[in-house]
Amino acid sequence: MYQKNEVMQAPQTMPLADMQVGHAGLMIQNSQQMCDMSGGIARSQFKPKGLNTQEDIFLGIQYGFDVGLTSPLQIVQNIAVENGRPSFYGDMLLGICKASEVFEDHYEEVKQEKDHEGKDDLVCYCYAHRKGESKPHVGRFSFREAQRAGLTGKDTYKGYPKDMLMWKARARAFRAAFPDVLKGVSFKEDLDEPRTRTTVEADVTDAPKKGLSGI
């Protein structure tokens, strides 16, 4: 038991010699090995912004394990922490869902449409299809929605508007199709999304004819 003014010192080396090596590299088998790995990352140049301590990295790795990721380095390199809230970069959304046995297919498209006022609008759609379901889940997000949410003034929207709109559409579709897979995971590009979501299920006749198995 530590005395009041005694500080726990992290080991200077990683005792990882006993860890097994699998197809994904070192295989963490118990909490001590996970702690050792976290300490090694914390003292390395691989430490990402927002994961500043061994404890942060330990919890970050567990956060990734919760959604089925297996590589500690892959997990910590794809985690973003803002205001104490962990999230993954958007590329991981596809990776997590595609690795699931319930993933069937997905398709994305960008359209020029008219909004309810008759003004031109850039709209992104993502169709996410889950095995065993006849209809894909559809996520939709438009430039007008981004304007109303105060997002379009950001540099990312100025430089990559289609990409940012698609992140929103993708997050909506995949959250609706795979809630059990994602388990409430947040994605960095989607953290500023308005809490009111618009997720609908498309009729088979309305879905794109290409890119979706069984459609």
C-alpha positions, 0 to 999 in steps of 0.5 A: 500500500502506498504512503501519502506522498509516495508516487507510483513509478512506471517501469522503464522497460516493457516486460513483454517477452512472455507475450504470444505473437499472432497474426496481429502481432503481440497478443494481450492475454491479461491485464498486466500485459495490457498495462505493460503495453500501455506504458510502452506506448505512453513512453513512445512517439506513437502516443497520440494527442489526447492519450497522455498517460499510461492510464489513458492508453489502457482505457483507450485500448479497452475502448477499442476491444469493446467494439472488436478491434484487436491491435493496440497500436491500431486502436490508439492511432485511430482514437481522438479525445475531445473534452474527455470524450473518446471517439474514432476517426471515421475510417474506423466506422467502415472497418468495424462494421465490415469486420462484423458477420452481419455486414452485407454491403453499402453504397454511397452517392452524391446528388444535386437536389432542390431544398424545400425552398427550391434552392440548389442543395448538395446532398449525400446519401449512404445506404447500409445493408445488414444481412437478413434485412430486405431493405438498406438503412439510409443516411442523408445529410445535405449542405443546407443542413450543415449550414443550419448547424453552423458547420460550413464555416469550418476549414474542413467543410470549406476544403472538403465539403463532399467528404464531410457531408458523406461522413454525416450520412455514413454515420447515420446509416451505419448507426441505424443498421449496426447499433449492436456492432458500434455499441454507441461508439462516437466518430470524430467527424461526427461529434458536432452533428445535431442531436436530431438525426434523420434516419430512414429505411429506403424502399427497395424500389428507391434504393440504387440498383448497383452496389447492394447485394439483393437490391 
